[in-house]
Amino acid sequence: MRLRCRLSCAEVFEGVSQGETEAEALRNIQEAIQLCLDVRRAQGLPLTIESRQIEAPIYA
């Protein structure tokens, strides 16, 4: 049985990572985060972005 995992990290970049297993998805997102941080550092940008979670009622 194949397992598809999807991970995200909004505090660093707006993106997601996938993998056939949880371990592969984790490796993929770690690599994506590192590459994003390298680019942001080279461009003199902040390493993280502000992130907030809110709850909003849904009316049917």
N, C-alpha and C positions, 0 to 999 in steps of 0.2 A: 504494500500500500504506500503510495506517495503522499507526502505531507507537504502542503504549500504554506509557508509562513510569510507574513507581511509585517514589517516593523517600520516605525517612523520616529523621527527625532526633530520636532518643530523648533526646539530651542537653538539648534545650530543651523539647520537648513530646512527648506520646505521640500521634502522629498521622502520617499519610502524605499525600502529594500525588500527583496524577496529571496526565497531560497526553497529548495526542495525539502530541506530539514530546518529545524529551528537553529541549529549550529551554523548552517550555511547562511541563513538570513542574517544572523548575528555577525558573522565574519564580513558579509557584504556591507552591512550598514556601518560597521566599524571602519572599513576602508573608505566608504563614501564620506563619513564624518571627517576622517583624517585629511582627505583630499580637499574638502571644503575649508577646513581650518587652515591648511597650507595656503590656499588661494587668498583667503581673507587676511591672513597674516602678511602675505607678500604685498597685498594692496593697501595695507594699513587700516583695514576695517576692524570693527569690534568682532571678537570671536563668537559672540552669541547674539541672539536677537531677543527682544522682549516677547514673552508669550503669556497669554492669559486664557483661562478656561472660564466660561460662564454657563449658567444654566438658564434656559429660556422655556417658558411654558408653551406647549403646542395645543392649540384649540382646534377641535375637529368640527 
